[in-house]
Amino acid sequence: MKSSIRVAVAGVGNTASAFVQGLKYCEMEQNPIGLAFQRIGPYEAKDIKVVAAFDVDSRKVGKDLGEAIFTPPNNAPRVVDVGKLGVVVKAGPLLDGVAEQLRNSFILIVEGSIEDVVRELESTNAHVLVNYLPTGAQRASEAYAEAALRSRVAFVNAMPSVIATSKVWQLRFEEARLPLAGDDVQNQLGATVLHKTLVRLLALRGVRIEGTYQLNVGGTPDFLNLMYRKGQKERTKTEAVKRMAEGEDFDAYISPVAYIGFLGSRKIAHMLIEARGFANVPIRIRVDLEVYDPFNNAGIMIDIVRTVKLAMDREIGGPLISLSAWAFKNPPVHAPPEVAYQWLIEFIEGRRDR
Ligand SMILES: NC(=O)c1ccc[n+]([C@@H]2O[C@H](COP(=O)([O-])OP(=O)(O)OC[C@H]3O[C@@H](n4cnc5c(N)ncnc54)[C@H](O)[C@@H]3O)[C@@H](O)[C@H]2O)c1
């Protein structure tokens, strides 16, 4: 049964800004550019409404969401005017949400509780909670996952905390018959999906990979946070690339290496692959990719929440295997992009359970 899709966001940073602006853009455009799916089941992008938002930054809490998304330190560009949205940003539980080094210098904190989050999710009748917290916020992510379960809301883990890949959380969402998707969104055309595709191509063509690196720089608050806490991000990115050449043993170094303020919300990835072709002859691939990071994430999120709502309509609980393999860097089950795409189509058409 078609209804609107009521979404709550935890973390009103750059990716939440691009998501909220992206929804407005889709409302204004007949044929929005850059969406992989105009329709998922009965749902179009314009069926999605953001109904609740949580943060701990005193500059954002208490503001209308339409204003909070343009409040520093956010620096995602303004591509549309969203006006006031009638959604006031509420304080959520802090826990390990903000890196120690950034507390009370870069970010002045206001805190809420899990109960505040549950109350807000229930009173706004949210269907899906999207977790956009900074990398390294494992305990805070778990607090929002707990709030989602208590308020009977599906959970999307857009960042690298271990939730959709945790057996414990998988089971809890399955028992509650609520969908769970994650971990860590794979951007529309980000360094991860491009690097994976190249490694997969080489593996299929019999080229032996000797070593590869991917060095990322950017000027978003996300990059600043990563300078203090990049462990989980390095792990999800490296694992995603290495899984594309299963059985091969090669060195992979993949890391966010520097916060460079003047880049603003641009991210630049430098990639190198050294390999050996037929008769042990060397092959070297060098790629430079430059993207506006938050918008690279937002279109995919519009596909994710529509697919999650479709799963809810079908009363499917637990990890969504096909969606997560397509749209996340560290899914419960890894698959090459073209295989994951096929799984997703089959799921949307009702020919695959998850
Ligand atoms: N393209 C991308 O930018 C991209 C792609 C994949 C994954 N991600 C991941 O998505 C996450 C969000 O990215 P971003 O660029 O929006 O980051 P950001 O730093 O701009 O935003 C994070 C927001 O979370 C808030 N926050 C911190 N602790 C909180 C808590 N306990 N409760 C509620 N709010 C809290 C911060 O104040 C901030 O507003 C990051 O973990 C990032 O790695 C981003």
The ligand as an SDF file (V2000), in Angstrom:
LIG
                    3D

 44 48  0  0  0  0  0  0  0  0999 V2000
   29.6430   11.1360    0.6980 N   0  0  0  0  0  0  0  0  0  0  0  0
   29.7840   11.1600    1.9720 C   0  0  0  0  0  0  0  0  0  0  0  0
   29.9660   12.2100    2.4880 O   0  0  0  0  0  0  0  0  0  0  0  0
   29.6800    9.8900    2.7590 C   0  0  0  0  0  0  0  0  0  0  0  0
   29.6650    8.6560    2.1200 C   0  0  0  0  0  0  0  0  0  0  0  0
   29.5150    7.4900    2.8730 C   0  0  0  0  0  0  0  0  0  0  0  0
   29.4170    7.5630    4.2370 C   0  0  0  0  0  0  0  0  0  0  0  0
   29.4680    8.7760    4.8470 N   0  0  0  0  0  0  0  0  0  0  0  0
   29.4060    8.8020    6.3140 C   0  0  0  0  0  0  0  0  0  0  0  0
   28.2290    9.4640    6.7220 O   0  0  0  0  0  0  0  0  0  0  0  0
   28.4760   10.0830    7.9850 C   0  0  0  0  0  0  0  0  0  0  0  0
   27.9800   11.5150    7.9340 C   0  0  0  0  0  0  0  0  0  0  0  0
   28.7540   12.2790    7.0230 O   0  0  0  0  0  0  0  0  0  0  0  0
   28.6260   13.8650    6.9950 P   0  0  0  0  0  0  0  0  0  0  0  0
   29.4870   14.3470    5.8890 O   0  0  0  0  0  0  0  0  0  0  0  0
   27.2030   14.2600    7.0360 O   0  0  0  0  0  0  0  0  0  0  0  0
   29.3060   14.2230    8.4050 O   0  0  0  0  0  0  0  0  0  0  0  0
   29.1790   15.5760    9.2370 P   0  0  0  0  0  0  0  0  0  0  0  0
   30.3240   15.6220   10.1500 O   0  0  0  0  0  0  0  0  0  0  0  0
   28.9380   16.7230    8.3010 O   0  0  0  0  0  0  0  0  0  0  0  0
   27.8160   15.3720   10.0670 O   0  0  0  0  0  0  0  0  0  0  0  0
   27.6930   14.5970   11.2220 C   0  0  0  0  0  0  0  0  0  0  0  0
   26.6520   15.2510   12.1150 C   0  0  0  0  0  0  0  0  0  0  0  0
   26.4050   14.3850   13.2210 O   0  0  0  0  0  0  0  0  0  0  0  0
   26.2690   15.2100   14.3810 C   0  0  0  0  0  0  0  0  0  0  0  0
   26.4540   14.3590   15.5660 N   0  0  0  0  0  0  0  0  0  0  0  0
   27.6010   13.9480   16.1800 C   0  0  0  0  0  0  0  0  0  0  0  0
   27.3000   13.1440   17.2250 N   0  0  0  0  0  0  0  0  0  0  0  0
   25.9520   13.0470   17.2730 C   0  0  0  0  0  0  0  0  0  0  0  0
   25.0460   12.3530   18.1320 C   0  0  0  0  0  0  0  0  0  0  0  0
   25.4980   11.5840   19.1340 N   0  0  0  0  0  0  0  0  0  0  0  0
   23.7130   12.4830   17.8900 N   0  0  0  0  0  0  0  0  0  0  0  0
   23.2480   13.2450   16.8710 C   0  0  0  0  0  0  0  0  0  0  0  0
   24.0640   13.9410   16.0380 N   0  0  0  0  0  0  0  0  0  0  0  0
   25.4010   13.8230   16.2240 C   0  0  0  0  0  0  0  0  0  0  0  0
   27.3210   16.2840   14.1780 C   0  0  0  0  0  0  0  0  0  0  0  0
   27.1040   17.3950   15.0170 O   0  0  0  0  0  0  0  0  0  0  0  0
   27.1090   16.5880   12.6960 C   0  0  0  0  0  0  0  0  0  0  0  0
   26.0780   17.5370   12.5210 O   0  0  0  0  0  0  0  0  0  0  0  0
   29.9680    9.9500    8.2630 C   0  0  0  0  0  0  0  0  0  0  0  0
   30.2060    8.8960    9.1480 O   0  0  0  0  0  0  0  0  0  0  0  0
   30.5270    9.6250    6.9100 C   0  0  0  0  0  0  0  0  0  0  0  0
   31.7310    8.8860    6.9830 O   0  0  0  0  0  0  0  0  0  0  0  0
   29.5730    9.9270    4.1410 C   0  0  0  0  0  0  0  0  0  0  0  0
  1  2  1  0
  2  3  2  0
  2  4  1  0
  4  5  1  0
  4 44  2  0
  5  6  2  0
  6  7  1  0
  7  8  2  0
  8  9  1  0
  8 44  1  0
  9 10  1  0
  9 42  1  0
 10 11  1  0
 11 12  1  0
 11 40  1  0
 12 13  1  0
 13 14  1  0
 14 15  2  0
 14 16  1  0
 14 17  1  0
 17 18  1  0
 18 19  2  0
 18 20  1  0
 18 21  1  0
 21 22  1  0
 22 23  1  0
 23 24  1  0
 23 38  1  0
 24 25  1  0
 25 26  1  0
 25 36  1  0
 26 27  1  0
 26 35  1  0
 27 28  2  0
 28 29  1  0
 29 30  1  0
 29 35  2  0
 30 31  1  0
 30 32  2  0
 32 33  1  0
 33 34  2  0
 34 35  1  0
 36 37  1  0
 36 38  1  0
 38 39  1  0
 40 41  1  0
 40 42  1  0
 42 43  1  0
M  CHG  2   8   1  16  -1
M  END
$$$$
